[in-house]
Amino acid sequence: MYLLSVVLAAQLSAVLAAPWCEDGDGRKLWNASGFKSLVTFGDSLTDGGRAEAMILNEGQPLEPGTVIPHSNNTPNGGRSWTSYVTQYVAESGTGSLELYNYAISGAVCSSNIVNIQFPGLDFTMPGVLDFEIPTFEADIKATIPGTNDPFFDPPLDRDSAVYSIWIGHNDLGNNGFLEAKQTPGHTVTDYINCVYESLDALYKLGGRFFVIGSLLPLELTPLYANETLNGLESPDLWPEKSELDSTVVANNILSLTNTVNTVFKYQTPYELKIANRYPGAHFAVFDGNSVIRDIYQNPDDFFNGTAPPNIQVPAAECTFDDFGMTVCEPTGDAIGNLDGFMWFDNVHATEQTHRVLAREFVKVLDGESTYTQYYKSPSRRSYWGLLAC
């Protein structure tokens, strides 16, 4: 029994250390040039303009097949990392990648678990499982309005479409589990189960390549940071924070995000290799949390503003307009120097930070990210080969 444990532990260590997995022909299973479509789901970290389009549509869902152009006014003050991923893949000269972005600012995994009302509108923040994925499914069957052109071009296929889910920052935050505002009777386990149920839904729709993004270190953001890290005492997104111990707040959000990220790290290979939940699928668990920590600890390596990097103070001050949309203006040293700041507002990273995430995400797609663990479902179930790529 001891020998079996040692062998299994050694195989697990080998998988966690492997830079990529290869198929029987020696071709990398993850290769950015082989992907034609990137389909993304998530919250404001990933939103590329869908929330803005829905607000302008009075909070109503968009007609199936509606094309949403890349926005230059996402929650980071510019373009989303998703937009830069397609740009960087094109610039590499190895291929092109069509982006289909279903992420919505303020989204949760399921509004049945964490129910957040949109400020200024009688509108519940959507969930990945109960809104974003059904919207995607409706688009599969749709044509672009006013035309006979299929919405997905090229058509999605199992080998050339990759799906990304990066969700949980609102679920765990001050409007969710951190302040015990989840729907009564629900726990963090329900949120985690929701993430894998979302993957179930995408798998049933034909997805076979998936990226799960780990939650970012929210305790470093101005919204959740303690006083030592220049956290805001009474941020506009959470004025009640002033009544709490900021160190307790930071420690609690750190505990929540670290717990969830650890579960993602170990439940994913379990679901693929032991539970056989996703036969024939390939997963990448992208440690975006560590990317942000490395930026925070080594800012000179990542920022190119006209002044020394600022990793603690928000670059902009934001207010809500009559439509419930945020209106942000750079202030102080950030004027003309946004590329020197890590945080755009209380909780959203700047466009420059998104560029760093995008470059690393391209490496994820190429099977070369050192921040990523890669797993594939075994071709046959063998207890000696469960953990091999």
C-alpha positions in Angstrom: 0.0 0.0 0.0 2.9 2.3 0.8 4.5 1.6 -2.5 1.3 2.3 -4.4 0.9 5.7 -2.6 4.5 6.6 -3.5 4.0 5.7 -7.1 0.7 7.7 -7.4 2.3 10.7 -5.6 5.2 10.6 -8.0 2.9 10.5 -11.0 0.9 13.4 -9.6 4.1 15.4 -9.1 5.2 14.6 -12.7 1.9 15.9 -14.1 2.0 19.1 -12.0 5.6 19.7 -13.3 4.9 19.0 -16.9 5.1 22.1 -19.1 2.6 20.6 -21.6 1.0 17.3 -22.7 1.6 15.6 -26.0 -0.5 13.1 -28.0 0.7 9.9 -29.4 2.1 11.5 -32.5 4.2 13.9 -30.5 2.1 16.9 -31.6 1.4 19.3 -28.8 -2.3 19.1 -27.7 -2.2 22.8 -26.9 -1.2 24.9 -29.8 -2.4 28.4 -30.3 -2.1 28.2 -34.1 -4.5 25.2 -34.1 -7.3 27.1 -32.4 -9.7 29.1 -34.5 -12.2 30.2 -31.9 -11.9 31.5 -28.3 -15.2 31.4 -26.3 -15.0 33.2 -23.0 -17.3 33.4 -19.9 -16.9 35.4 -16.7 -17.3 38.7 -15.0 -15.8 42.2 -15.3 -12.3 40.7 -15.6 -13.2 39.2 -18.9 -16.1 41.5 -20.1 -15.3 43.0 -23.5 -18.4 45.1 -24.0 -21.4 42.8 -23.4 -22.5 44.5 -20.2 -22.4 47.9 -21.8 -24.4 46.6 -24.8 -27.0 45.1 -22.4 -27.3 48.3 -20.3 -27.9 50.3 -23.5 -30.6 47.7 -24.2 -32.2 48.5 -20.9 -30.9 45.4 -19.2 -32.6 43.1 -21.7 -30.9 40.1 -23.4 -29.6 40.8 -26.9 -31.1 39.2 -29.9 -29.4 35.8 -30.7 -26.7 36.3 -33.2 -26.0 39.9 -32.2 -22.3 40.8 -32.9 -20.7 42.8 -30.1 -17.6 44.6 -31.3 -14.5 44.8 -29.0 -15.0 47.7 -26.7 -12.4 50.3 -25.8 -14.3 51.1 -22.6 -14.3 48.0 -20.5 -14.0 48.0 -16.7 -10.2 48.3 -17.0 -10.6 51.7 -18.8 -9.6 50.2 -22.2 -9.6 46.9 -23.9 -10.0 43.5 -22.2 -7.3 40.9 -22.1 -9.5 38.8 -24.4 -9.2 41.3 -27.2 -5.4 41.4 -26.8 -5.2 37.6 -27.0 -6.7 37.7 -30.5 -4.3 40.5 -31.4 -1.2 38.8 -30.1 -2.1 35.5 -31.8 -2.6 37.4 -35.1 0.7 39.3 -34.7 2.6 36.0 -34.1 1.8 35.1 -37.7 0.8 31.5 -36.7 -2.9 31.9 -37.3 -6.0 33.9 -36.3 -8.4 33.5 -33.5 -12.1 34.6 -33.5 -13.3 35.8 -30.1 -16.8 35.2 -28.8 -17.0 36.9 -25.4 -20.1 36.2 -23.2 -18.6 37.6 -20.0 -20.6 40.3 -18.2 -19.4 42.7 -15.6 -20.9 41.9 -12.2 -21.7 38.3 -13.2 -21.6 35.4 -10.8 -21.6 31.7 -11.5 -25.3 31.4 -10.7 -27.7 34.0 -9.5 -29.5 31.2 -7.6 -26.4 31.1 -5.3 -25.4 34.7 -5.2 -28.0 37.2 -6.2 -26.7 40.8 -6.9 -28.9 43.6 -8.1 -27.5 46.0 -10.7 -27.3 49.6 -9.4 -29.8 51.9 -11.2 -31.7 49.1 -12.9 -34.2 46.5 -11.8 -31.9 43.9 -13.0 -30.2 40.9 -11.4 -26.6 40.3 -12.2 -26.5 37.3 -14.6 -24.8 34.0 -14.0 -22.5 32.0 -16.2 -24.5 28.8 -15.8 -28.0 30.4 -16.0 -27.5 33.2 -18.5 -24.1 33.4 -20.3 -24.1 29.7 -21.4 -27.7 29.8 -22.5 -27.0 32.9 -24.5 -24.1 31.1 -26.1 -26.3 28.1 -26.9 -28.9 30.4 -28.5 -26.1 31.9 -30.7 -25.1 28.4 -31.9 -28.5 28.1 -33.6 -28.6 31.7 -34.8 -27.7 33.7 -37.8 -26.5 37.3 -37.7 -29.6 39.5 -37.5 -30.7 40.8 -41.0 -28.5 38.2 -42.8 -28.3 34.5 -43.5 -24.7 34.4 -42.2 -24.0 31.9 -39.4 -23.0 33.6 -36.1 -20.0 31.3 -35.6 -17.6 31.6 -38.5 -15.7 29.4 -38.7 -18.1 26.8 -37.2 -17.1 25.7 -33.7 -15.4 22.3 -33.7 -14.0 20.1 -30.9 -10.4 20.5 -32.0 -10.2 24.1 -32.8 -12.5 25.9 -30.2 -11.2 26.6 -26.7 -13.5 27.7 -23.9 -12.4 29.8 -20.9 -14.3 30.2 -17.6 -13.0 32.8 -15.2 -15.6 33.4 -12.6 -15.9 33.9 -8.8 -14.7 37.4 -7.9 -18.3 38.7 -7.3 -19.4 35.4 -5.8 -16.8 35.5 -3.1 -16.7 39.3 -2.7 -18.5 41.8 -0.5 -21.8 41.2 -2.2 -21.4 37.5 -1.8 -19.8 35.0 0.6 -17.4 37.5 2.2 -20.3 39.3 3.8 -22.6 36.2 4.0 -24.9 37.7 1.4 -25.3 34.5 -0.6 -28.8 33.0 -1.0 -29.7 31.3 2.3 -28.6 27.7 2.5 -25.8 28.0 0.0 -22.1 27.5 0.7 -18.8 28.1 -1.3 -19.1 24.4 -2.3 -22.2 25.2 -4.3 -20.3 27.9 -6.2 -17.5 25.5 -6.9 -20.0 22.8 -8.1 -21.5 25.5 -10.3 -18.2 26.0 -12.1 -18.0 22.4 -12.9 -21.7 22.2 -13.9 -20.9 25.1 -16.3 -18.2 23.0 -17.8 -20.6 20.1 -18.0 -22.9 22.3 -20.1 -20.2 23.4 -22.4 -18.9 19.8 -22.8 -22.4 18.7 -23.8 -22.4 21.5 -26.4 -19.3 20.0 -27.9 -16.5 21.7 -26.0 -13.3 19.7 -25.5 -10.6 22.3 -24.7 -11.1 24.2 -21.5 -9.3 26.9 -19.5 -10.2 27.5 -15.9 -8.9 30.7 -14.5 -7.9 30.9 -10.8 -9.3 33.8 -8.8 -7.1 36.9 -8.6 -5.6 38.0 -5.3 -8.4 40.3 -4.3 -6.7 41.1 -1.0 -4.2 43.2 -3.0 -6.9 45.4 -4.7 -7.7 48.8 -3.2 -11.3 47.5 -2.4 -10.2 44.7 -0.1 -6.6 45.5 0.9 -5.8 46.5 4.5 -4.5 49.9 5.6 -0.8 48.7 5.4 -1.3 48.2 1.6 -3.1 51.5 1.2 -6.5 49.8 0.9 -9.4 52.3 0.7 -11.1 52.8 4.0 -14.6 53.6 2.6 -14.5 52.7 -1.2 -17.5 53.8 -3.3 -18.3 50.2 -4.2 -18.4 49.3 -0.5 -18.7 52.3 1.9 -19.6 50.0 4.8 -16.0 48.7 4.8 -15.1 51.6 7.1 -17.1 49.8 9.9 -14.9 46.7 9.6 -11.3 45.8 10.5 -9.5 46.0 7.2 -7.0 43.4 8.2 -9.8 40.9 8.9 -11.4 41.8 5.6 -8.1 41.2 3.7 -7.4 37.9 5.5 -11.0 36.6 4.9 -11.0 37.3 1.2 -7.5 35.8 0.9 -8.8 32.6 2.7 -11.8 32.4 0.4 -9.8 32.8 -2.9 -7.0 30.5 -1.8 -9.4 27.8 -0.8 -11.2 27.9 -4.2 -8.0 28.0 -6.2 -6.7 25.0 -4.3 -9.9 23.1 -5.1 -9.6 24.0 -8.8 -6.0 22.7 -8.8 -6.9 19.3 -7.4 -10.6 18.7 -8.3 -9.9 19.3 -12.0 -7.5 16.3 -12.5 -9.8 14.2 -10.3 -12.8 14.9 -12.5 -10.9 14.1 -15.6 -8.8 11.1 -14.6 -10.7 9.4 -11.8 -14.4 10.4 -12.1 -14.0 10.4 -16.0 -16.5 13.3 -16.0 -15.2 14.7 -19.3 -14.1 11.9 -21.6 -11.8 13.1 -24.4 -11.4 16.6 -22.9 -8.3 18.7 -22.3 -8.1 21.1 -19.4 -5.7 23.9 -18.5 -5.9 25.4 -15.0 -4.4 28.9 -15.4 -2.9 30.4 -12.2 -3.8 34.0 -13.0 -3.5 34.6 -9.2 0.3 34.1 -9.3 0.6 36.2 -12.5 -0.9 39.2 -10.6 1.3 38.5 -7.5 4.4 38.5 -9.7 3.3 41.8 -11.2 2.7 43.2 -7.7 6.1 42.1 -6.4 8.1 43.0 -9.5 6.3 46.0 -11.1 9.3 47.4 -12.9 9.3 44.3 -15.1 5.7 44.9 -16.3 4.8 48.6 -16.3 6.1 51.2 -18.8 4.5 54.4 -17.6 6.2 57.8 -17.5 6.6 57.6 -13.7 7.6 54.8 -11.3 5.0 52.0 -11.1 2.1 52.3 -8.7 0.7 49.0 -7.5 -1.6 50.2 -4.7 -3.5 53.4 -5.6 -6.4 53.4 -8.1 -5.6 55.3 -11.3 -9.2 56.6 -11.7 -12.1 57.9 -9.7 -15.5 56.5 -10.8 -19.2 57.3 -10.5 -22.4 55.7 -11.8 -24.3 57.6 -14.5 -28.1 57.5 -14.9 -27.9 54.3 -16.9 -26.0 52.5 -14.1 -22.7 52.6 -16.1 -19.5 53.6 -14.4 -17.9 56.8 -15.6 -14.2 56.9 -14.7 -11.6 59.6 -15.0 -7.8 59.2 -14.3 -6.6 61.4 -11.5 -3.3 62.7 -10.1 -0.2 60.9 -11.3 -2.4 58.6 -13.5 -3.2 61.4 -16.0 -1.1 60.5 -19.1 0.4 57.7 -17.2 -2.1 54.8 -17.0 0.5 52.3 -18.1 2.3 52.9 -14.9 -0.7 51.8 -12.7 -1.7 48.3 -11.7 -5.3 49.1 -10.6 -7.7 51.2 -12.7 -10.3 51.6 -10.0 -11.2 50.0 -6.6 -11.1 46.5 -7.9 -10.3 46.3 -11.6 -6.8 46.0 -13.1 -5.6 48.4 -15.7 -5.4 47.8 -19.4 -1.6 47.4 -19.0 -2.2 44.6 -16.5 -4.6 43.0 -18.9 -1.9 43.1 -21.6 0.3 41.0 -19.3 -2.5 38.6 -18.6 -3.2 38.3 -22.4 0.5 37.5 -23.2 0.4 34.8 -20.6 -2.9 33.5 -21.9 -1.5 33.1 -25.4 1.2 30.9 -23.8 -1.6 28.9 -22.1 -3.1 28.2 -25.5 0.4 27.3 -26.8 0.9 24.8 -24.0 3.9 26.7 -22.8 2.7 28.6 -19.7 4.6 28.0 -16.6 1.6 29.3 -14.6 -0.6 26.6 -16.0 -1.3 22.9 -15.2 -2.4 20.8 -18.2 -4.6 17.7 -18.0 -6.3 15.4 -20.4 -8.8 12.7 -20.0 -7.1 9.3 -20.2 -7.7 7.1 -23.3 -8.4 4.2 -21.0 -8.9 3.9 -17.3 -5.9 2.5 -15.6 -5.0 3.1 -12.0 -1.3 3.1 -13.0 -1.9 5.7 -15.7 -4.6 7.9 -14.1 -2.3 10.8 -13.6 -0.3 10.7 -16.8 -0.9 13.3 -19.4 
